[in-house]
Amino acid sequence: MDLTILVGTQTGVAQLVAQEIELRLDGEDMRIRTLLMDDIDSSVFGNGGLFLICTSTYGQGDVPDGAKPFYEELGQKRPDLSAVRYGLIGLGDKGTHGKTFCFGAKKFDSILSELGATRIGEPLFNDSGTNLPEDEAAGWIEGWIELCRKELGVEAST
Ligand SMILES: Cc1cc2nc3c(=O)[nH]c(=O)nc-3n(C[C@H](O)[C@H](O)[C@H](O)COP(=O)(O)O)c2cc1C
């Protein structure tokens, strides 16, 4: 199974989360690549496939600065993403930003589904005041991968 992790980050925490996920999935029969949203455009979705969006929130409910051009291009170009399956990890802080908790990730969830992509499973919304994001993501990822295997009809190798 191929997985592309798309990271939106301001200070690097979401990138740590992606690294932890790569470590956790090491040994699974998977090919994983991690890309910073700063470096990509909508062509990353190509002919579809499996993606994991992992992004924090900045400003007042915004996507991180480096992820803005990618996010805005999706809204402008509106590519057909009906062959895209994705999971969602949002990083945020409920105590300080309760009203816009994880809005960056929620914005990606909205635009991807508007463009025809299908989310697999429930998102993980991490509250950094409660749980370490990399620990919570490490616990979440195995269940999500199992769900992906079921939905995509891919057997786990033994
Ligand atoms: C200036 C600033 C604004 C923030 N705004 C929000 C917000 O609106 N909603 C939210 O849930 N978290 C918000 N956060 C919390 C970050 O998303 C959180 O700390 C996250 O773990 C940072 O991850 P990163 O290093 O990958 O960017 C904000 C943090 C800062 C410093």
The ligand as an SDF file (V2000), in Angstrom:
LIG
                    3D

 31 33  0  0  0  0  0  0  0  0999 V2000
    0.0560   32.1390   17.3090 C   0  0  0  0  0  0  0  0  0  0  0  0
   -0.6210   30.7960   17.4440 C   0  0  0  0  0  0  0  0  0  0  0  0
   -1.9120   30.6400   16.9700 C   0  0  0  0  0  0  0  0  0  0  0  0
   -2.5860   29.4070   17.1030 C   0  0  0  0  0  0  0  0  0  0  0  0
   -3.8830   29.2900   16.6680 N   0  0  0  0  0  0  0  0  0  0  0  0
   -4.5520   28.1340   16.8780 C   0  0  0  0  0  0  0  0  0  0  0  0
   -5.9360   28.0050   16.5220 C   0  0  0  0  0  0  0  0  0  0  0  0
   -6.5620   28.9360   16.0190 O   0  0  0  0  0  0  0  0  0  0  0  0
   -6.5510   26.8010   16.7620 N   0  0  0  0  0  0  0  0  0  0  0  0
   -5.9040   25.7290   17.3220 C   0  0  0  0  0  0  0  0  0  0  0  0
   -6.5220   24.6900   17.5240 O   0  0  0  0  0  0  0  0  0  0  0  0
   -4.5840   25.8170   17.6600 N   0  0  0  0  0  0  0  0  0  0  0  0
   -3.9040   26.9810   17.4580 C   0  0  0  0  0  0  0  0  0  0  0  0
   -2.5590   27.0720   17.8110 N   0  0  0  0  0  0  0  0  0  0  0  0
   -1.8830   25.8920   18.3920 C   0  0  0  0  0  0  0  0  0  0  0  0
   -1.0190   25.1230   17.3830 C   0  0  0  0  0  0  0  0  0  0  0  0
   -1.7700   24.6700   16.2590 O   0  0  0  0  0  0  0  0  0  0  0  0
   -0.3890   23.9160   18.0990 C   0  0  0  0  0  0  0  0  0  0  0  0
    0.5010   24.4070   19.0730 O   0  0  0  0  0  0  0  0  0  0  0  0
    0.3150   22.9340   17.1940 C   0  0  0  0  0  0  0  0  0  0  0  0
    0.7150   21.8010   17.9490 O   0  0  0  0  0  0  0  0  0  0  0  0
    1.5370   23.5290   16.4970 C   0  0  0  0  0  0  0  0  0  0  0  0
    2.0180   22.5960   15.5560 O   0  0  0  0  0  0  0  0  0  0  0  0
    3.1210   22.9640   14.4310 P   0  0  0  0  0  0  0  0  0  0  0  0
    4.4250   23.1730   15.1320 O   0  0  0  0  0  0  0  0  0  0  0  0
    3.1570   21.7700   13.5440 O   0  0  0  0  0  0  0  0  0  0  0  0
    2.6830   24.1830   13.6880 O   0  0  0  0  0  0  0  0  0  0  0  0
   -1.9040   28.3000   17.6930 C   0  0  0  0  0  0  0  0  0  0  0  0
   -0.5850   28.4660   18.1600 C   0  0  0  0  0  0  0  0  0  0  0  0
    0.0460   29.6960   18.0450 C   0  0  0  0  0  0  0  0  0  0  0  0
    1.4610   29.8280   18.5910 C   0  0  0  0  0  0  0  0  0  0  0  0
  1  2  1  0
  2  3  1  0
  2 30  2  0
  3  4  2  0
  4  5  1  0
  4 28  1  0
  5  6  2  0
  6  7  1  0
  6 13  1  0
  7  8  2  0
  7  9  1  0
  9 10  1  0
 10 11  2  0
 10 12  1  0
 12 13  2  0
 13 14  1  0
 14 15  1  0
 14 28  1  0
 15 16  1  0
 16 17  1  0
 16 18  1  0
 18 19  1  0
 18 20  1  0
 20 21  1  0
 20 22  1  0
 22 23  1  0
 23 24  1  0
 24 25  2  0
 24 26  1  0
 24 27  1  0
 28 29  2  0
 29 30  1  0
 30 31  1  0
M  END
$$$$
